[in-house]
Amino acid sequence: MPKALSEKQQCGKLLKFFNCSLLRDHKVVVDDLWVRNGKILDPKKIFYDEQMLADVRIDCGGLLLAPGFIDAQINGGFGVDFSVNNDNLLADLKHVAKGLLQHGVTSFCPTVVTSCPDLYRKVLPQFKKTEGGADGATVLGLHLEGPFINKDKKGAHIVECIAEIKNGMSSIIDIYGSLENVAILTLAPELPGANDVIRELTGLGVTISLGHSMANLCEGEEAVRQGARFITHLFNAMLPFHHRDPHLVGLLTSNKIPAGATIYYGMISDGVHTHPAALRIAHRTHPKGLVLVTDAVPAMGLPIGIHTLGAQVVEVTGDRAVIAGTNTLCGSIATMNQCVQFFYRATECSKVEALESASLHPAQLLGITEKKGTLDYGADADFIVLDDDLTVKATYIGGEQVWKNPDLVLCERHN
């Protein structure tokens, strides 16, 4: 079998992936996928306008092709902690980006948890938005989870670094320095001054997420009116649902969401952070807003033992990661492929719903559906090959095969 074409080798070549099913337009259809120069093409234009045959035909063996996964909250993995400053930050980022390919992740938002200003000023400028490829998944921008959160819902965050919004946007800049590489920012909406910065940050193109919060529903609704559109790891680090005040969970069914706006919410579907019944409740209540995230810590991909998350010592025991010496969860060690599979089983949803929760929905949240999260014509050819159990068998970025399970055979035929 010939080796898959590299990006340089396939430049300008017309690729046809056949004998496959595609996840497109919210359904699975039997069709071919046409790719050239990293983009998905409309075959009608090829047939009628260009009257061309494919340069390379790839037999997919009846497998499913779906948009690549997008992880909007990942703290690290494979021994790397995004919240620690060291001399190898860029190499560490690339190490994680490369490792994610085997789990179907083609784009991600490196997440930095609550830290002190000196760390933000050293780390943030180095985590630039970068296009993916054979060297790793696309970096869509940072997710800053804190430090403008509620101390009473700090979870695993360092309390000494939690900050207040005393002077509006000046407080934001004083802590972070530059926001140039930031895609998502999690804060607690009940903090004094929060609504003003939500409005300004939204105007700058930053997606605001509500989390690590003691907010009631009214405070959450006001934050949404100011531009917030995401809830960080629903059910975790927030007040629980109550029939007299459902708190932030109530945003899933609120009738005070601005016209045309969609509230999205992150779910850690690792079998530890969220009970299967809670997954089902959230999904059946508001399926179109559900965004699967790993919230993975550096211990993802590593054996049982002691690791770090920011300034915290983390202990991995079996299927969970906790602050050493406590029972406090501090992120997940599950991969995105595992989260998708667990979600599919736990909720008994369709394969389309499970896959779109890890691809289309995060792309919609970030406003990048013209390029990511779909197999629409004109979109980036970032896709994954899956079997009937939704196990990732191969990963493609820009039409280039960047990872493949050794057991998978995809026959290429060159014209």
Buried (B, 14 or more C-beta within 10 A) or exposed (E): EEEBBEBEEBEEBBBBBBBBBBBBEEEBEEBBBBBBBBBBBEBEEBEEEEEEEBBBBBBBBEBBBBBBBBBBBBBBBBBBBBBBBEEEBEEBBBBBBBBBBBBBBBBBBBBBBBBBBEBBBBBBEEBEBBEBBBEBBBBBBBBBBBBBBBEEBBBBBBEEBBBEBEEEBEBBEEBBBEBEBBBBBBBBBBBEBBBEBBBBBBEEEBBBBBBBBBBBBBBBBBBBBBBBBBBBBBBBBBBEBEEEEBBBBBBBEBEEBEEEEBBBBBBBBBBBBBEBEBBBBBBEEBBEBBBBBBBBBBBBBBEEEEBBBBBBEBBBEEEBBBBBEEEEBBBBBBBBBBBBBBBBBBBEBBBBBBBBBBBBBBBBBBEBBEBBBBBBBEBBBBBBBBBEEBBBBBBBBBBBBBBBBEEBEBEBEEE
